[in-house]
């Protein structure tokens, strides 16, 4: 991997966390910490986008096509409370 010297300004608390990761000996350098962090962020963003595509958008389309299936926030909270009550009553 080629590197280019650069300066990044970080708040003191983030800089301390970055240095702690290197001091913990899991990472060889601050650049390694940043590299791993960016990979994890990309994976999280990809996962979020997949969830939107596979779950949220189809549900939204279904509600638009069948508005009678929609429930109010109050109805959803009541249903969750019922389910929790059932779960808590199990041994």
Residue, then its C-alpha position, 0 to 999 in steps of 0.5 A: x500500500x502506498x501512503x501519502x503524508x497528510x495531516x488530519x485534525x482530530x478532537x482530543x478524545x478521538x486522538x486518544x482513542x486512536x492512540x490507545x488502539x495502537x498502544x493496545x498492540x492490535x494495530x501497528x500504526x494509526x493508519x492501520x486503525x483508520x484503514x480498518x475503521x473505514x472498512x468497517x464503516x463501508x461494510x455498515x453502510x452496505x449493510x444499511x443499504x441492503x436493509x433499505x433495499x430488501x426490507x424497507x422499500x418493499x414494505x413502503x411499496x406494499x403500504x402504498x399499494x395496500x394502505x389498509x395494511x398500515x398501522x398507526x404508531x399507537x397500534x404498533x406500540x400496543x402490539x409490541x406491548x402485547x408481544x412483550x407481555x406474552x414473552x415475559x409470561x413464559x417460564 
